[in-house]
Amino acid sequence: MRNMELFICPVCGYGELAEPPYDQHRCASFEVCPSCGTEFGYDDATKPVEQLRQEWLDRGAAWWSESHRPPAGWNGKRQLEKSGPLNPKS
């Protein structure tokens, strides 16, 4: 199996994104986080990350994707707590 680098969602702390939300030039990947549903470069173009995070929490921090299953034992609030401080444009 190939060793793939994984990236963290700045909204919900999901740590298994295949691409970084933003590259070194601050260009968005337009990847959609399966955990919170944020599309980088679209959703965060009109709302700050902190607002997107609060909206996700207000929806119960539920898993967003219907096609990508959550990891075993997944818990959105615990995921966010474990991720520590998040950098909105990392």
Buried (B, 14 or more C-beta within 10 A) or exposed (E): EEEEEEBBBBBBBBBBBEBBBBEEEEEBBEBBBBBBBBBBBEBBEEBEBEEBBEBBBEEEBEBBEEEEEBEEEEEBEEBBEEBEEBEBEE
